[in-house]
Amino acid sequence: MTRLRNVYCKLETDFQSSKKGLSELADQCDELKKGREESDEREEALAELKSIEQKYNVLKDEMGQYADNDPAAFEKTS
């Protein structure tokens, strides 16, 4: 009987600890959401960021095409 009680107490402790962790994570999530409320300004900023990221990726790919013609890299191999 004491073994069952010990198991029960351990499970109860684990449960309480998990509830506390969940509460802390929910609070942290709420804190991280501050300043990220949906607004037209935020939507515009996110759209602009996405556009800039796409341009960056296109330019990065384009630079990769010229990597074989890089004089500094060519000198290193010679």
Steps between C-alpha positions, in 0.01 A plus 500: 500500500783742579652426161179611330493810716861581402419456131189715542699774676765494228237524228324780685828690535579450132151616407528816711842569352362458148208732577742761630716461188196537276397815682851645467507419127160660448621815679816501291295461182279793598808710575651419159179599325522854637586737220393245240134585500335481159487839331519642150843642580629161612354330190673756276831453683475122469421528128798730451724260694386210284569701185849590621573137590393388153723763334788393725458136401490590128818708535670228704421244230626741235826550693537124519498485121802732490694318769694300240622827345622654825863608445590456868365144503672429169838617640462273800463195277798595284 
